[in-house]
Amino acid sequence: MSDLVTRAQIELLSRTLHVPADRLAYLEKLGAANLHDLQERLAKVIFAQHNQTFSRLTLLVPVIPLSISLPLVQRMVPPVMAGRAAGAIGVDHPRKAAEAVGMLDPGYAAQAAPFMDPHSVGQLADIAPPKPVMRIINELLRRGDYITAGPFLAYATPELVRAVEADVHDDEGLIRSASFSYSGENISIIIRHLLAGAARRIPKLVQTILHGSKELRLAALSVFARCDADVIVAIGDILFDVGTAEEIADLTETFIAAGAIPETLRFIGRLSPAALDLLAANPIVADPQAIDAVTAVVNGDIEPAVWRGLLELAERTPTPTARRIAGQVSHFDTAPLAQLPTILTTEHLWPPALKVLAAAEPDAQSRIGELWSALPALERNEIERRIADLGLTDQLTTLAATLQITQ
C-alpha cells in the first residue's frame, strides 16, 4: 500500500490532468517527492498554455473597471473559463486580481478555483485581503473540495494564518485540506501558530480527529507525521491529554489497519517521554497482532525515523512486549539488520536498541550477534563499549559473546 503523502500527490495529479486517480495508480512507485515534482512541472506547462490563450483578455483589465466587468463575468462566463483566465490576469495584473477577489461571489470563486494556476494562488496569497480569501476557503470546505483548498493553505502568509484561526471553523476541513499540502515546513508554520493562538484550536481539533472518520484520521496522521519535531511534541502531549486510553487504542488500530505504520512510527518517534510512556502502557501496544503488524512493516526499512519510532516505544513497553519485538527484529532480513548499527550510531539510538535487545531471548540475541560479528572490529568494540556503559552486560551476554566470534 502506498504511503499517505504519495496517495495525496496522485489525487493532485489526477486533478491537474483531469484523469481518474485509479488510472494513475501505477505511478505510485515514483514516490511522493517525484510525483510532487511531476505535478508541478505538468501544471506549469498546462497553465502556461492557458495563460497564452487568455493573455489577450488581460489587455482589457486596465480599461474596464472591475465594478463593471466582474458582475458581467459572473453572469456570463463559466467558472472553468474564469479560473483559467484568472491565472493570466494574476500574472499580468496581480493587484487588480487581488482586488477582484474581494468582489467575487464566494460560490462562483469556489467553482473557478480548481481551474486556477496554483502558482497564481501563491501570488494572490501575498497581496489579497484575508477576509475575502477566508470566505472562499470556507465555501471550498463546505463543498468538501479539500484538494483545491490545500494550496491556499500551503501558500498561507502569517496574516492569512491568523485569519484562518479566526474565521475558518471547520476543523475537519482544515486537516483534510492540509493533507494535500506537500510542504511539512508550511504545515508546521500553520499548526505552530494555532498551538500558540489565543483561540486554543488544537485541543478541539484533536477531539474532532479522535471522534472522526477513518479518512479524517489518516489525513491527520499524514499532516502531523510531517511536522517539525517541536510541533509533534506539542500535538502529542495534547493528544494524550484529551484522549482516553480507549480512544488512543482505537485511533492506533485505525492507522495499523490502513497500513499507515511508517507514518505512525515517524510520529511516535518524536513524542515526548511522557507521551511515549502513556502509549507504551496502552493495551493496543501489548496486542500480539498489532506488534507483529508493526514490526513486519519495519523489516527491510532503513529509514531512521521509522526505527526511532519503533525503538523509542519498544524501550518503554513491559518486558514480554519488548521481548516479542526483539524476537521479530532478530528475524528481519539480513541487509537491514547489517545496516542497523550505522542507523543507531547516526541517530543516537543505541540506548533504546540495546535495552530492547536486553529483553530478547538468547537465540534472538545470537542471531543479531552473528550478523554484527561480521562488522569491522572497531564497530564491534563500540557496541560492546555501549553495552558496558548502559550496565547491560549481564542481560546481553549472548550478544556480547557472539560478537567476539571473529575476534
C-alpha positions as CSV (number, residue, x, y, z in Angstrom):
1,M,0.0,0.0,0.0
2,S,1.3,3.4,-0.9
3,D,2.1,5.9,1.8
4,L,-0.4,8.7,2.6
5,V,1.5,11.5,1.0
6,T,2.0,9.6,-2.2
7,R,-1.7,8.9,-2.4
8,A,-2.4,12.7,-1.9
9,Q,0.0,13.5,-4.7
10,I,-1.8,11.0,-7.0
11,E,-5.0,12.8,-6.3
12,L,-3.5,16.2,-7.0
13,L,-2.0,14.9,-10.3
14,S,-5.4,13.5,-11.1
15,R,-7.0,16.9,-10.7
16,T,-4.3,18.6,-12.8
17,L,-4.7,16.1,-15.7
18,H,-8.5,15.7,-15.3
19,V,-7.9,11.9,-15.2
20,P,-9.4,9.4,-12.6
21,A,-7.0,8.7,-9.8
22,D,-7.2,5.0,-10.3
23,R,-5.8,5.3,-13.8
24,L,-2.7,6.9,-12.3
25,A,-2.2,4.3,-9.5
26,Y,0.7,2.8,-11.4
27,L,2.7,6.0,-10.8
28,E,2.7,5.4,-7.0
29,K,6.1,3.6,-7.4
30,L,7.6,7.0,-8.2
31,G,7.2,8.1,-4.6
32,A,5.7,11.3,-3.2
33,A,8.7,13.6,-4.0
34,N,8.9,12.6,-7.7
35,L,5.1,12.8,-8.0
36,H,5.1,16.2,-6.5
37,D,7.8,17.4,-8.9
38,L,5.9,15.8,-11.9
39,Q,2.6,17.5,-10.9
40,E,4.4,20.9,-10.5
41,R,6.0,20.5,-13.9
42,L,2.8,19.5,-15.7
43,A,0.9,22.3,-14.0
44,K,3.4,24.8,-15.3
45,V,3.2,23.5,-18.8
46,I,-0.6,23.3,-18.9
47,F,-1.3,26.7,-17.3
48,A,1.4,28.3,-19.4
49,Q,-0.6,27.3,-22.4
50,H,-3.8,28.7,-20.8
51,N,-2.1,31.9,-19.9
52,Q,-1.0,32.4,-23.6
53,T,-4.6,31.8,-24.7
54,F,-6.1,34.2,-22.2
55,S,-3.4,36.8,-22.1
56,R,-5.3,38.9,-24.6
57,L,-8.0,39.3,-22.0
58,T,-5.6,41.0,-19.7
59,L,-5.4,43.9,-22.1
60,L,-8.9,44.8,-21.0
61,V,-8.2,44.8,-17.3
62,P,-6.8,48.4,-17.1
63,V,-9.6,49.7,-19.4
64,I,-12.8,48.3,-17.9
65,P,-13.4,49.0,-14.2
66,L,-13.9,45.8,-12.1
67,S,-17.2,47.1,-10.8
68,I,-18.5,46.8,-14.3
69,S,-16.6,43.7,-15.6
70,L,-16.9,41.4,-12.7
71,P,-20.8,41.3,-12.5
72,L,-20.8,40.5,-16.2
73,V,-18.2,37.9,-15.9
74,Q,-20.0,36.1,-13.1
75,R,-23.3,36.1,-15.1
76,M,-21.9,35.2,-18.5
77,V,-18.5,33.3,-18.1
78,P,-18.5,29.7,-16.9
79,P,-16.4,29.2,-13.8
80,V,-14.0,26.9,-15.6
81,M,-13.1,29.6,-18.1
82,A,-12.9,32.3,-15.4
83,G,-10.5,30.1,-13.3
84,R,-8.2,29.6,-16.3
85,A,-8.3,33.2,-17.2
86,A,-7.5,34.3,-13.6
87,G,-4.0,32.8,-14.0
88,A,-3.1,35.1,-16.8
89,I,-4.7,38.1,-15.2
90,G,-3.0,37.3,-11.9
91,V,0.4,37.2,-13.6
92,D,0.0,40.5,-15.6
93,H,-2.1,42.4,-13.1
94,P,-1.7,40.9,-9.6
95,R,-3.0,44.0,-7.8
96,K,-6.2,44.0,-9.9
97,A,-6.6,40.3,-9.3
98,A,-6.3,40.7,-5.6
99,E,-8.9,43.5,-5.7
100,A,-11.2,41.2,-7.7
101,V,-11.0,38.5,-5.0
102,G,-12.8,40.8,-2.6
103,M,-15.6,41.5,-5.2
104,L,-16.3,37.9,-6.3
105,D,-19.2,35.8,-5.0
106,P,-17.7,33.1,-2.9
107,G,-19.7,30.4,-4.6
108,Y,-18.6,31.5,-8.1
109,A,-15.0,31.8,-6.9
110,A,-15.1,28.3,-5.3
111,Q,-16.3,26.9,-8.6
112,A,-13.5,28.7,-10.5
113,A,-10.7,28.0,-8.0
114,P,-10.0,24.4,-9.1
115,F,-9.0,25.7,-12.6
116,M,-6.7,28.4,-11.4
117,D,-2.9,28.2,-11.9
118,P,-1.6,27.1,-8.5
119,H,1.3,29.5,-8.8
120,S,-1.1,32.4,-9.2
121,V,-2.7,31.3,-6.0
122,G,0.6,31.8,-4.3
123,Q,0.9,35.3,-5.7
124,L,-2.6,36.3,-4.6
125,A,-1.9,34.9,-1.1
126,D,0.8,37.6,-0.7
127,I,-1.4,40.5,-1.5
128,A,-5.1,39.5,-1.3
129,P,-7.2,40.8,1.6
130,P,-7.7,38.0,4.1
131,K,-11.4,38.3,4.7
132,P,-12.5,37.5,1.1
133,V,-10.0,34.7,0.9
134,M,-11.4,33.2,4.1
135,R,-14.9,33.4,2.6
136,I,-13.7,31.4,-0.5
137,I,-11.9,28.9,1.7
138,N,-15.0,28.4,3.8
139,E,-17.0,27.8,0.7
140,L,-14.5,25.3,-0.6
141,L,-14.6,23.4,2.7
142,R,-18.4,23.5,2.7
143,R,-18.3,21.8,-0.7
144,G,-15.7,19.3,0.5
145,D,-13.2,20.4,-2.1
146,Y,-10.1,19.8,0.0
147,I,-7.8,19.3,-3.0
148,T,-8.4,22.9,-4.0
149,A,-8.3,24.4,-0.5
150,G,-4.9,22.7,0.2
151,P,-2.9,25.1,-2.0
152,F,-4.5,28.1,-0.3
153,L,-3.2,26.8,3.0
154,A,0.2,25.9,1.5
155,Y,0.8,29.5,0.5
156,A,-0.6,31.0,3.6
157,T,1.1,34.1,4.8
158,P,1.3,35.0,8.6
159,E,-1.7,37.3,8.1
160,L,-3.7,34.6,6.3
161,V,-2.8,32.1,9.1
162,R,-4.2,34.5,11.7
163,A,-7.3,34.8,9.5
164,V,-7.7,31.1,9.3
165,E,-7.6,30.8,13.1
166,A,-10.3,33.5,13.5
167,D,-12.6,32.8,10.5
168,V,-12.3,29.1,9.4
169,H,-14.0,26.9,12.0
170,D,-14.2,23.6,10.0
171,D,-11.5,21.6,11.8
172,E,-12.0,18.5,9.7
173,G,-11.9,20.6,6.5
174,L,-8.6,22.2,7.7
175,I,-6.9,18.9,8.4
176,R,-8.1,17.2,5.2
177,S,-7.1,20.2,3.1
178,A,-3.7,20.4,4.8
179,S,-3.0,16.7,3.9
180,F,-2.8,17.9,0.2
181,S,-0.1,20.4,1.1
182,Y,3.3,18.8,0.3
183,S,5.5,21.0,2.4
184,G,5.9,19.8,6.0
185,E,7.5,23.2,6.7
186,N,4.4,25.1,5.7
187,I,2.1,22.8,7.6
188,S,4.3,23.3,10.7
189,I,4.1,27.0,10.5
190,I,0.3,26.9,10.4
191,I,0.0,24.4,13.3
192,R,2.6,26.2,15.4
193,H,0.6,29.3,15.1
194,L,-2.6,27.5,16.1
195,L,-0.8,26.0,19.1
196,A,0.2,29.4,20.3
197,G,-3.1,31.2,19.3
198,A,-5.5,32.5,21.9
199,A,-8.4,30.6,20.4
200,R,-6.8,27.2,21.6
201,R,-7.9,25.5,18.4
202,I,-5.7,22.4,18.7
203,P,-7.4,20.6,21.6
204,K,-10.8,20.9,19.9
205,L,-9.2,19.9,16.6
206,V,-7.7,16.8,18.2
207,Q,-11.1,15.9,19.7
208,T,-12.5,16.1,16.2
209,I,-9.9,13.7,14.9
210,L,-10.4,11.2,17.8
211,H,-14.1,11.1,17.0
212,G,-13.8,11.4,13.2
213,S,-13.9,9.1,10.3
214,K,-11.1,6.9,9.0
215,E,-10.4,9.3,6.2
216,L,-10.1,12.2,8.7
217,R,-7.8,10.2,11.0
218,L,-5.5,9.2,8.2
219,A,-5.4,12.8,6.9
220,A,-4.4,14.0,10.4
221,L,-1.7,11.4,10.6
222,S,-0.3,12.5,7.2
223,V,-0.3,16.1,8.4
224,F,1.2,15.6,11.8
225,A,3.8,13.0,10.9
226,R,5.4,15.6,8.5
227,C,5.6,18.4,11.1
228,D,8.7,19.6,12.8
229,A,9.8,17.9,16.0
230,D,8.6,20.6,18.3
231,V,5.2,20.6,16.7
232,I,4.8,16.8,17.1
233,V,5.8,17.0,20.8
234,A,3.1,19.6,21.4
235,I,0.4,17.8,19.4
236,G,1.3,14.5,21.1
237,D,1.0,16.0,24.6
238,I,-2.4,17.4,23.7
239,L,-3.5,14.1,22.1
240,F,-2.7,12.1,25.3
241,D,-4.1,14.8,27.5
242,V,-7.6,15.0,25.8
243,G,-7.8,11.4,24.6
244,T,-8.8,8.4,26.7
245,A,-6.8,5.2,26.6
246,E,-9.7,3.6,24.7
247,E,-9.7,6.5,22.1
248,I,-5.9,6.3,21.6
249,A,-6.2,2.5,21.1
250,D,-9.0,2.9,18.6
251,L,-7.0,5.6,16.7
252,T,-3.9,3.4,16.6
253,E,-5.9,0.5,15.4
254,T,-7.2,2.6,12.5
255,F,-3.7,3.5,11.5
256,I,-2.5,-0.1,11.6
257,A,-5.5,-1.5,9.7
258,A,-4.9,1.1,7.0
259,G,-1.3,0.2,6.6
260,A,-0.1,3.6,7.7
261,I,2.5,2.2,10.0
262,P,5.6,4.1,8.7
263,E,3.7,7.4,9.2
264,T,2.6,6.3,12.7
265,L,6.2,5.4,13.7
266,R,7.5,8.7,12.4
267,F,5.0,10.5,14.6
268,I,5.7,8.2,17.6
269,G,9.5,8.7,17.3
270,R,9.1,12.5,18.1
271,L,6.7,12.2,21.0
272,S,7.7,13.5,24.4
273,P,8.9,10.9,27.0
274,A,5.6,11.4,28.9
275,A,3.5,10.7,25.8
276,L,5.7,7.7,24.9
277,D,5.2,6.2,28.4
278,L,1.4,6.6,28.1
279,L,1.4,5.0,24.6
280,A,3.7,2.1,25.8
281,A,1.2,1.4,28.6
282,N,-1.8,1.3,26.3
283,P,-3.3,-2.2,25.8
284,I,-3.0,-1.8,22.0
285,V,0.8,-1.9,22.2
286,A,0.6,-5.3,24.0
287,D,-1.6,-6.8,21.4
288,P,0.5,-9.5,19.6
289,Q,-1.3,-8.9,16.3
290,A,-0.5,-5.2,16.5
291,I,3.1,-5.8,17.4
292,D,3.6,-8.3,14.6
293,A,1.9,-5.9,12.0
294,V,4.1,-3.0,13.1
295,T,7.4,-4.9,13.1
296,A,6.7,-6.6,9.8
297,V,6.5,-3.2,8.1
298,V,9.8,-2.2,9.6
299,N,11.5,-5.3,8.2
300,G,13.5,-4.0,5.2
301,D,13.1,-0.3,6.1
302,I,16.2,1.6,6.7
303,E,14.6,5.0,7.3
304,P,15.9,6.3,10.6
305,A,12.7,8.0,11.6
306,V,10.8,4.7,11.4
307,W,13.4,2.8,13.5
308,R,13.3,5.7,16.0
309,G,9.6,5.3,16.5
310,L,9.8,1.5,16.9
311,L,12.7,1.6,19.4
312,E,11.6,4.6,21.5
313,L,8.3,2.9,22.0
314,A,9.6,-0.6,22.5
315,E,12.1,0.5,25.1
316,R,9.2,1.6,27.3
317,T,7.0,-1.5,26.9
318,P,6.7,-4.3,29.5
319,T,9.3,-7.0,29.2
320,P,7.1,-9.5,27.4
321,T,6.2,-7.0,24.7
322,A,9.8,-5.8,24.3
323,R,10.9,-9.5,24.1
324,R,8.4,-10.1,21.3
325,I,9.5,-7.1,19.4
326,A,13.2,-8.1,19.7
327,G,12.3,-11.6,18.6
328,Q,10.6,-10.2,15.5
329,V,13.5,-7.9,14.7
330,S,16.0,-10.8,15.0
331,H,14.3,-12.5,12.1
332,F,14.5,-9.4,9.8
333,D,16.2,-9.6,6.5
334,T,20.0,-9.7,6.7
335,A,20.6,-6.4,4.8
336,P,18.7,-4.0,7.0
337,L,19.9,-5.7,10.2
338,A,23.5,-5.3,9.0
339,Q,22.9,-1.6,8.3
340,L,21.2,-1.1,11.7
341,P,24.3,-0.2,13.7
342,T,25.0,2.7,11.4
343,I,21.5,4.0,11.9
344,L,21.8,3.5,15.7
345,T,25.0,5.4,15.8
346,T,23.9,8.3,13.5
347,E,20.6,8.7,15.2
348,H,21.9,8.2,18.8
349,L,19.6,5.2,19.2
350,W,21.9,2.7,20.9
351,P,20.4,3.1,24.4
352,P,16.8,2.1,23.4
353,A,18.0,-0.5,20.9
354,L,20.2,-2.3,23.5
355,K,17.6,-2.1,26.2
356,V,15.1,-3.8,23.8
357,L,17.7,-6.5,22.9
358,A,18.4,-7.0,26.7
359,A,14.8,-8.3,26.9
360,A,15.3,-10.7,24.0
361,E,15.6,-14.5,24.2
362,P,19.2,-15.8,23.8
363,D,18.5,-17.2,20.3
364,A,17.4,-13.7,19.2
365,Q,20.5,-12.1,20.6
366,S,22.6,-14.8,19.0
367,R,21.2,-14.2,15.5
368,I,21.7,-10.5,15.7
369,G,25.2,-11.0,17.2
370,E,26.1,-13.3,14.3
371,L,25.2,-10.7,11.8
372,W,27.0,-7.9,13.7
373,S,30.1,-10.1,14.2
374,A,30.9,-9.6,10.5
375,L,31.3,-5.8,11.2
376,P,34.8,-4.3,11.5
377,A,36.4,-4.9,14.8
378,L,36.2,-1.1,15.6
379,E,32.4,-1.2,15.3
380,R,32.1,-4.4,17.3
381,N,34.2,-2.9,20.1
382,E,32.0,0.2,20.0
383,I,28.9,-2.0,20.5
384,E,30.5,-3.8,23.5
385,R,31.5,-0.5,25.0
386,R,27.9,0.8,24.8
387,I,26.7,-2.4,26.4
388,A,29.0,-1.9,29.3
389,D,28.2,1.8,29.6
390,L,24.5,1.1,29.9
391,G,25.1,-1.6,32.5
392,L,23.5,-4.3,30.4
393,T,26.4,-6.8,30.3
394,D,24.6,-9.5,32.2
395,Q,21.4,-9.2,30.1
396,L,23.3,-9.1,26.8
397,T,25.9,-11.9,27.5
398,T,24.8,-13.9,24.4
399,L,25.0,-10.9,22.1
400,A,28.4,-9.9,23.5
401,A,29.8,-13.4,23.3
402,T,28.7,-13.8,19.7
403,L,30.3,-10.5,18.7
404,Q,33.7,-12.0,19.8
405,I,33.4,-15.0,17.4
406,T,35.7,-13.5,14.8
407,Q,38.0,-11.5,17.1
